[in-house]
Amino acid sequence: MPDQIDSLIATVVGTDAEFGDAGTDSPSFYFSGQDDTAFKRLAVIPAAVPRLVECLGWDRRSRTTWGGAPVLVGAVCGHVLRVTPYARKRNYSHPWVEYRDPTIDRLRAVQLLWLNQLRRDPG
């Protein structure tokens, strides 16, 4: 039976949203789903961090797109992970996900980096 975190992850990766270039001088992007209630709720639950790391490696597509093409679930989970207090407190710049349709291999490599980080510093 899914718990609150599972339900929020399912909602976030099932949301019609998109990643795109922000069109600024410095390379940056936007995520249209960032203001969604489920996204905001998921990002502040400390126990969600390991689950977000887990979903980095899921081999399925989300409803979020980049240039009209659905991206892997891990790209969305990676973005939620990026805005968690856990990540912000540590002022991380890496490991982050490339949002332009990342490969499952790249997502799993980032997942491994996060798993190692969580083992060293669980929270």
Beta strands, then each sheet from edge to edge (+ up, - down):
strand 1: 18-21
strand 2: 29-31
strand 3: 61-66
strand 4: 69-72
sheet 1: 2+ 1- 3- 4+
end
